[in-house]
């Protein structure tokens, strides 16, 4: 992450109508961009979809779009280091753009997010660099298996 990483927990709604906490780290290197990574082992979206990767990724995408009140602009199915993944872009009514990559390892679901206040603030090379910096490492700790590096913006 490019600057001052913060860690919080956010709610993930479960199959019983309650909420479970999901870890999230984020960084705001400038007023016009935010990078974040959320992750959880066996989150509700995995359990509800019986660990079927396409269903897990579809529902995680749909939930992310609904919670952020964004519309799907584009999507591609990819493979990230041997794991099923999705890249998609959403746009809200105010023109904000979110680039999101979901990666499902079979045990853990990751969500990488690069958010911009407008299409003019978004730079493709920043998104690509952020996504490419995320590497899977063998670890069982409660922090992400990797800490991605995102480009910093000049002031």
VENVENGI-V308230 format. One record per residue. N is the residue number from 1. RES is the residue in one letter. SS is DSSP state (a for helix, b for strand, c for the rest). PHI is phi in whole degrees, -180 to 180 (999 if undefined). D_LAST is the distance of its C-alpha to the last C-alpha in Angstrom with 1 decimal. Layout:
n | res | ss | phi | d_last
N | RES | SS | PHI | D_LAST
N | RES | SS | PHI | D_LAST
This chain:
n | res | ss | phi | d_last
1 | X | c | 999 | 16.7
2 | X | c | -78 | 13.2
3 | X | c | -162 | 12.9
4 | X | c | 27 | 15.5
5 | X | c | -74 | 18.3
6 | X | b | -119 | 20.6
7 | X | b | -124 | 24.1
8 | X | b | -140 | 26.3
9 | X | b | -120 | 29.4
10 | X | b | -124 | 29.8
11 | X | b | -80 | 33.2
12 | X | b | -121 | 34.9
13 | X | b | -76 | 38.0
14 | X | c | -101 | 41.1
15 | X | c | -70 | 44.4
16 | X | c | -103 | 46.1
17 | X | c | 87 | 43.9
18 | X | c | -94 | 42.2
19 | X | b | -131 | 38.7
20 | X | b | -122 | 37.7
21 | X | b | -85 | 34.5
22 | X | b | -122 | 32.1
23 | X | b | -76 | 29.4
24 | X | b | -149 | 25.7
25 | X | b | -112 | 22.6
26 | X | b | -151 | 19.1
27 | X | b | -147 | 15.5
28 | X | b | -119 | 12.6
29 | X | b | -71 | 9.4
30 | X | b | -164 | 7.7
31 | X | c | -67 | 9.7
32 | X | c | -107 | 10.7
33 | X | b | -157 | 12.2
34 | X | b | -142 | 14.8
35 | X | b | -115 | 16.8
36 | X | b | -151 | 20.3
37 | X | b | -137 | 23.6
38 | X | b | -113 | 26.9
39 | X | b | -155 | 30.2
40 | X | b | -161 | 33.8
41 | X | b | -87 | 37.1
42 | X | c | 47 | 39.7
43 | X | c | -69 | 37.9
44 | X | a | -53 | 39.9
45 | X | a | -62 | 38.9
46 | X | a | -74 | 40.4
47 | X | a | -65 | 43.6
48 | X | a | -62 | 44.2
49 | X | c | -102 | 44.0
50 | X | c | 51 | 46.3
51 | X | c | 62 | 43.6
52 | X | c | -82 | 44.0
53 | X | a | -57 | 40.6
54 | X | a | -62 | 40.5
55 | X | a | -68 | 41.4
56 | X | a | -60 | 39.0
57 | X | a | -68 | 36.0
58 | X | a | -62 | 37.3
59 | X | a | -69 | 37.6
60 | X | a | -62 | 34.3
61 | X | a | -62 | 32.6
62 | X | a | -61 | 34.6
63 | X | a | -65 | 33.9
64 | X | a | -62 | 30.1
65 | X | a | -65 | 30.3
66 | X | a | -66 | 32.7
67 | X | a | -67 | 30.8
68 | X | a | -101 | 27.5
69 | X | c | 52 | 29.5
70 | X | b | -117 | 28.2
71 | X | b | -104 | 30.3
72 | X | b | -67 | 30.6
73 | X | b | -102 | 29.2
74 | X | b | -155 | 30.0
75 | X | b | -157 | 31.3
76 | X | b | -143 | 32.5
77 | X | b | -88 | 34.7
78 | X | b | -134 | 33.6
79 | X | b | -125 | 34.7
80 | X | b | -112 | 32.3
81 | X | c | 52 | 34.0
82 | X | c | 89 | 37.3
83 | X | b | -111 | 36.5
84 | X | b | -65 | 36.5
85 | X | b | -150 | 33.1
86 | X | b | -136 | 31.7
87 | X | b | -110 | 28.5
88 | X | b | -149 | 28.1
89 | X | b | -125 | 25.7
90 | X | b | -124 | 26.2
91 | X | b | -131 | 25.1
92 | X | b | -96 | 25.7
93 | X | c | -64 | 27.2
94 | X | c | -83 | 24.0
95 | X | c | 97 | 22.5
96 | X | c | -65 | 20.5
97 | X | b | -121 | 20.7
98 | X | b | -125 | 21.6
99 | X | b | -100 | 22.2
100 | X | b | -131 | 24.7
101 | X | b | -119 | 26.7
102 | X | b | -105 | 29.9
103 | X | b | -130 | 31.8
104 | X | b | -116 | 35.3
105 | X | c | -92 | 36.9
106 | X | c | 94 | 40.2
107 | X | c | -123 | 39.5
108 | X | b | -132 | 35.9
109 | X | b | -112 | 33.6
110 | X | b | -112 | 29.9
111 | X | b | -132 | 27.4
112 | X | b | -101 | 23.9
113 | X | b | -131 | 21.6
114 | X | b | -118 | 18.3
115 | X | b | -117 | 17.7
116 | X | b | -133 | 15.8
117 | X | c | -73 | 16.4
118 | X | c | -160 | 17.6
119 | X | c | -64 | 18.7
120 | X | c | -67 | 16.1
121 | X | c | -81 | 13.2
122 | X | c | -78 | 15.3
123 | X | c | -123 | 15.2
124 | X | a | -54 | 18.5
125 | X | a | -64 | 17.4
126 | X | a | -69 | 15.2
127 | X | a | -64 | 18.3
128 | X | a | -61 | 20.7
129 | X | a | -63 | 18.9
130 | X | a | -60 | 18.8
131 | X | a | -60 | 22.5
132 | X | a | -68 | 23.6
133 | X | a | -77 | 22.3
134 | X | c | -83 | 24.8
135 | X | c | -123 | 28.1
136 | X | c | -82 | 31.3
137 | X | c | -124 | 32.8
138 | X | c | -74 | 36.2
139 | X | c | -164 | 35.8
140 | X | c | -118 | 37.4
141 | X | c | -74 | 35.0
142 | X | c | -83 | 33.6
143 | X | c | -90 | 30.0
144 | X | c | -56 | 28.8
145 | X | c | -69 | 30.5
146 | X | c | -156 | 27.1
147 | X | c | -112 | 23.5
148 | X | c | -70 | 21.4
149 | X | c | -110 | 18.2
150 | X | c | -115 | 15.4
151 | X | c | -67 | 12.6
152 | X | c | -93 | 9.2
153 | X | c | -96 | 6.4
154 | X | c | -66 | 3.8
155 | X | c | -77 | 0.0
